[in-house]
């Protein structure tokens, strides 16, 4: 069975960050967001992938996915508008009778995808969808109500959402939500009540780090370089060739990526992720933040609940504060700053809570 992965959306909830980088290529614990969908489907037995993405996402995906083993990947640049257009673009490449349609911004355990394929194989249904229990006020793709005739798509008043990965027939689909609703009793659903995240906003990236690190144990590469005076706490992952300098403290849960550098006396804590080749200067404090690949943070900076984009440069003595907390999508939530890829933040800058640059 082939899988179409949709990775060409505008990512408006992450603007202006997503103006420069395709959302699905954002790194989360050393892997792109889209890799969680690929690995989950690979675990479920899928070997042929069609990735529908934007012009800005195509090059990065080709670079990052070229070494994937045991699977074939065909990258298609999206021509038609919207989700329905992306599905049509992908369907043109499909040869099997049934196909998996997956969103590339879903972070979930591999068991989520295995459950989907098992439900399809055991049910004999034409279409299989996972339903996710969610809280009121959460914005995601497709809220549903259960009826005697199948599912009913709704815009409000439900605490069940479509799960972002579906088995469907290889047939013409004009509007995807209408298509699902029209299948009636030919559609099989299952409820997934475990970990699942639809990444659409800055705080979702931080929540994703927390969700994934909760599942991890301490792993420190033998190829990393850690000073004898550094302090490494529990549930810390340190990848190959990372350097932890003198008196630095990694207070887990935290992830330090391949070739990353943590400067003297710096503190990395509380579900932070410093991705590959990122640099944290001396005397910094990084709390509940994502430092993307090749980003640089100058000495004596304090970053809280912040995303620093790929190749961005944050000057020395920069502060991003997440206090006081603000209301985000109907919830009280902390959010410091969203710093777009390749952006430069001057020395001594203080960014107010909720800043987007």
C-alpha distance (Angstrom), angle and dihedral (degrees) to the residues before:
residue distance angle dihedral
X1 . . .
X2 3.79 . .
X3 3.80 126.2 .
X4 3.80 128.3 -145.8
X5 3.81 111.8 -155.7
X6 3.79 115.7 -162.4
X7 3.80 111.1 -142.5
X8 3.78 106.2 148.4
X9 3.79 105.2 87.2
X10 3.79 122.7 130.2
X11 3.81 93.0 -118.3
X12 3.80 92.7 -143.9
X13 3.81 92.8 175.4
X14 3.82 88.4 64.0
X15 3.80 97.0 46.1
X16 3.04 130.8 167.0
X17 3.83 88.0 23.9
X18 3.81 91.6 55.8
X19 3.82 91.2 53.0
X20 3.81 87.1 74.1
X21 3.80 103.5 30.0
X22 3.80 132.9 34.0
X23 3.80 107.4 -112.7
X24 3.80 94.6 -130.0
X25 3.83 91.0 60.3
X26 3.83 93.6 60.7
X27 3.81 110.4 119.8
X28 3.79 122.0 -117.5
X29 3.83 116.2 -179.2
X30 3.78 93.4 -23.0
X31 3.81 96.5 -45.5
X32 3.78 133.0 89.4
X33 3.80 115.8 -111.3
X34 3.79 90.6 -113.0
X35 3.81 90.1 55.7
X36 3.80 90.1 69.9
X37 3.81 89.6 61.6
X38 3.80 92.4 44.1
X39 3.80 94.7 48.8
X40 3.80 92.8 45.3
X41 3.81 92.8 51.3
X42 3.80 90.7 43.2
X43 3.81 88.3 54.7
X44 3.82 87.7 52.2
X45 3.80 90.8 55.3
X46 3.81 103.1 -95.2
X47 3.81 114.1 142.7
X48 3.80 105.3 167.2
X49 3.81 119.8 68.3
X50 3.80 132.9 -176.1
X51 3.80 111.9 -167.1
X52 3.80 115.9 -163.1
X53 3.79 109.5 -161.1
X54 3.79 144.6 150.5
X55 3.78 127.6 -91.8
X56 3.83 90.9 -100.6
X57 3.81 91.7 49.5
X58 3.79 97.5 47.1
X59 3.80 99.5 73.1
X60 3.81 95.0 45.4
X61 3.79 92.2 47.8
X62 3.80 91.7 49.9
X63 3.80 90.4 51.3
X64 3.79 96.4 45.3
X65 3.81 99.1 40.7
X66 3.79 100.6 41.7
X67 3.81 92.4 97.4
X68 3.82 96.2 50.9
X69 3.79 108.7 130.2
X70 3.82 132.8 -144.9
X71 3.81 93.2 12.7
X72 3.80 137.1 81.5
X73 3.80 120.9 -132.3
X74 3.80 125.9 -163.5
X75 3.82 113.4 -171.3
X76 3.80 114.6 -152.8
X77 3.81 122.6 -169.8
X78 3.80 107.6 -134.7
X79 3.81 114.7 -114.7
X80 3.80 103.8 169.8
X81 3.80 122.4 67.3
X82 3.82 126.1 -102.3
X83 3.80 133.9 -7.0
X84 3.79 93.4 -51.8
X85 3.79 90.4 51.4
X86 3.81 91.8 49.4
X87 3.81 90.9 51.7
X88 3.80 90.8 51.5
X89 3.81 91.1 49.2
X90 3.80 90.1 51.4
X91 3.80 95.4 43.9
X92 3.80 90.0 60.5
X93 3.82 87.5 69.6
X94 3.83 97.3 46.8
X95 3.81 120.5 105.8
X96 3.84 102.9 169.4
X97 3.83 125.2 88.7
X98 3.78 92.5 -118.3
X99 3.78 129.9 34.6
X100 3.79 138.2 -170.7
X101 3.80 116.7 -128.4
X102 3.80 112.2 -160.7
X103 3.79 134.7 175.8
X104 3.79 112.7 -128.2
X105 3.81 95.1 -143.7
X106 3.82 97.6 65.2
X107 3.80 118.1 109.2
X108 3.79 113.4 -162.4
X109 3.82 138.1 134.7
X110 3.79 119.1 -84.9
X111 3.82 88.7 -109.0
X112 3.81 88.7 69.6
X113 3.80 91.3 64.9
X114 3.80 93.4 40.7
X115 3.82 88.6 54.5
X116 3.81 90.2 53.5
X117 3.82 93.6 53.5
X118 3.81 92.2 43.7
X119 3.81 90.3 52.0
X120 3.79 90.1 50.8
X121 3.82 94.5 48.0
X122 3.80 95.0 46.8
X123 3.80 100.0 39.7
X124 3.79 102.8 50.1
X125 3.82 88.1 -144.6
X126 3.81 122.9 149.9
X127 3.79 92.4 -132.5
X128 3.81 130.6 26.7
X129 3.81 125.2 -169.8
X130 3.81 134.4 175.4
X131 3.81 117.9 -132.7
X132 3.79 120.3 -150.5
X133 3.84 124.2 -153.5
X134 3.80 106.3 -131.2
X135 3.78 138.3 176.2
X136 3.78 123.0 -102.6
X137 3.78 113.1 -89.0
X138 3.80 96.8 29.9
X139 3.80 110.2 133.2
X140 3.78 114.0 -143.1
X141 3.79 141.2 137.5
X142 3.81 111.1 -69.7
X143 3.80 126.1 -6.5
X144 3.81 113.5 -152.2
X145 3.78 142.4 -165.5
X146 3.79 122.8 -152.5
X147 3.81 116.5 -121.5
X148 3.80 137.3 172.2
X149 3.80 88.2 -100.7
X150 3.81 96.8 50.8
X151 3.79 124.6 -89.2
X152 3.78 132.1 -14.6
X153 3.80 119.4 -149.8
X154 3.80 112.9 -134.2
X155 3.80 137.7 172.3
X156 3.81 97.7 -142.5
X157 3.78 145.6 2.1
X158 3.80 97.4 58.7
X159 3.79 135.9 102.9
X160 3.82 94.3 -160.5
X161 3.80 122.7 86.7
X162 3.77 134.5 -176.5
X163 3.79 109.9 -97.5
X164 3.80 101.4 -132.0
X165 3.83 99.7 -113.1
X166 3.81 125.5 77.6
X167 3.79 142.2 173.1
X168 3.82 109.9 -137.3
X169 3.79 138.8 163.2
X170 3.78 120.1 -93.5
X171 3.78 96.3 -107.7
X172 3.78 139.0 116.0
X173 3.81 111.9 -67.5
X174 3.81 115.5 -168.8
X175 3.80 96.8 175.7
X176 3.80 118.7 9.8
X177 3.81 99.5 -150.0
X178 3.80 91.9 46.3
X179 3.81 88.5 48.2
X180 3.82 92.5 54.8
X181 3.79 93.0 47.2
X182 3.80 92.0 48.5
X183 3.80 93.4 58.7
X184 3.81 92.8 74.8
X185 3.81 111.8 171.9
X186 3.79 90.7 0.5
X187 3.80 86.9 73.6
X188 3.80 121.8 84.2
X189 3.79 121.9 -162.1
X190 3.77 134.5 -173.5
X191 3.79 129.6 -165.3
X192 3.81 117.0 -119.6
X193 3.81 109.5 -163.6
X194 3.80 98.9 167.8
X195 3.79 130.9 85.8
X196 3.81 115.1 -34.1
X197 3.78 133.5 147.9
X198 3.80 133.7 -172.4
X199 3.81 105.5 -155.9
X200 3.78 110.0 -145.7
X201 3.81 106.5 126.9
X202 3.83 136.6 42.5
X203 3.80 94.7 -102.2
X204 3.82 89.3 55.1
X205 3.81 89.5 66.1
X206 3.80 90.7 55.6
X207 3.80 90.8 45.2
X208 3.80 88.8 50.6
X209 3.79 91.5 55.0
X210 3.79 89.8 51.1
X211 3.79 93.4 46.5
X212 3.79 94.3 51.0
X213 3.80 96.8 41.0
X214 3.81 90.8 53.6
X215 3.81 86.8 65.2
X216 3.80 95.0 49.1
X217 3.79 134.7 87.6
X218 3.79 127.4 -149.9
X219 3.80 110.9 -70.7
X220 3.79 121.8 174.8
X221 3.78 119.3 179.7
X222 3.78 117.8 -127.3
X223 3.79 85.7 -138.5
X224 3.80 94.0 60.6
X225 3.80 122.1 99.6
X226 3.80 113.3 -131.9
X227 3.78 123.1 176.0
X228 3.80 116.0 -122.9
X229 3.80 88.1 -125.1
X230 3.82 94.9 52.6
X231 3.81 119.0 103.8
X232 3.80 119.3 -137.3
X233 3.82 117.9 -167.9
X234 3.80 132.4 -161.9
X235 3.83 125.9 -62.1
X236 3.78 93.0 21.7
X237 3.81 123.2 148.2
X238 3.80 117.2 -159.5
X239 3.79 114.6 -177.0
X240 3.81 132.2 -151.5
X241 3.81 118.5 -54.0
X242 3.80 94.9 -0.3
X243 3.82 113.7 149.6
X244 3.81 122.3 -142.5
X245 3.80 108.1 -170.9
X246 3.82 131.2 -149.7
X247 3.82 117.8 -48.0
X248 3.80 94.0 -5.9
X249 3.80 115.4 148.7
X250 3.80 123.5 -145.5
X251 3.78 103.6 -169.6
X252 3.78 106.5 -173.2
X253 2.81 155.7 -92.8
X254 3.81 86.2 65.3
X255 3.78 142.4 123.9
X256 3.81 125.4 -139.5
X257 3.80 111.4 -169.6
X258 3.76 135.4 -141.9
X259 3.84 113.0 -63.2
X260 3.82 91.5 -0.8
X261 3.80 119.2 147.8
X262 3.82 126.7 -144.6
X263 3.81 113.1 -166.8
X264 3.78 131.3 -134.9
X265 3.82 116.1 -64.7
X266 3.81 93.1 -0.3
X267 3.81 121.3 145.5
X268 3.81 122.6 -144.3
X269 3.79 112.6 -174.4
X270 3.81 152.7 149.5
X271 3.81 106.4 34.7
X272 3.78 98.2 -34.2
X273 3.79 124.7 157.4
X274 3.81 123.4 -155.8
X275 3.80 103.8 -170.6
X276 3.79 129.8 -149.0
X277 3.81 118.3 -52.0
X278 3.82 92.6 1.4
X279 3.81 118.3 142.1
X280 3.80 126.2 -143.7
X281 3.81 113.1 -170.0
X282 3.80 127.4 -139.7
X283 3.82 122.5 -65.8
X284 3.83 94.6 13.0
X285 3.79 126.9 144.8
X286 3.81 118.4 -151.2
X287 3.81 117.3 -174.6
X288 3.83 127.2 178.0
X289 3.77 91.2 -19.2
X290 3.79 141.1 131.9
X291 3.79 117.5 -135.9
X292 3.79 105.9 -168.3
X293 3.83 126.3 -143.8
X294 3.81 117.4 -62.1
X295 3.81 92.2 3.7
X296 3.82 118.3 140.9
X297 3.81 128.0 -147.7
X298 3.80 116.6 -166.0
X299 3.79 124.3 -130.9
X300 3.81 122.2 -76.0
X301 3.81 93.7 17.9
X302 3.80 123.9 143.7
X303 3.80 117.9 -152.2
X304 3.80 122.8 -179.1
X305 3.84 126.5 -178.1
X306 3.78 88.9 -14.4
X307 3.81 136.9 142.8
X308 3.79 115.8 -147.8
X309 3.81 110.3 -164.0
X310 3.77 129.5 -129.4
X311 3.85 112.0 -69.6
X312 3.81 91.8 -1.0
X313 3.80 116.8 146.5
X314 3.79 120.2 -142.8
X315 3.79 113.6 -167.4
X316 3.78 128.1 -132.2
X317 3.82 120.3 -74.5
X318 3.81 93.4 18.0
X319 3.81 117.8 155.6
X320 3.80 127.3 -160.8
X321 3.77 110.5 -176.7
X322 3.81 125.0 -162.5
X323 3.81 93.8 -170.7
X324 2.95 129.2 130.8
X325 3.80 95.9 39.9
X326 3.79 117.4 -125.8
X327 3.80 135.2 -149.3
X328 3.81 109.1 -97.0
X329 3.83 118.1 -178.4
X330 3.78 91.3 -20.9
X331 3.81 95.6 -47.2
X332 3.78 135.0 98.6
X333 3.79 103.8 -112.8
X334 3.79 139.4 159.0
X335 3.78 118.7 -122.1
X336 3.78 125.3 165.7
X337 3.80 112.7 -179.6
X338 3.80 142.2 -32.5
X339 3.81 108.0 -143.7
X340 3.80 112.4 -168.9
X341 3.81 124.2 -132.7
X342 3.83 115.9 -77.3
X343 3.82 91.5 7.5
X344 3.82 118.2 142.1
X345 3.81 120.4 -142.0
X346 3.84 112.7 -161.2
X347 3.79 122.4 -122.7
X348 3.79 114.8 -83.7
X349 3.82 95.2 15.7
X350 3.82 117.8 153.7
X351 3.81 113.4 -154.3
X352 3.78 117.6 -158.9
X353 3.84 121.1 -128.7
X354 3.80 111.0 -76.6
X355 3.82 95.3 21.4
X356 3.81 117.2 161.4
X357 3.79 118.0 -167.7
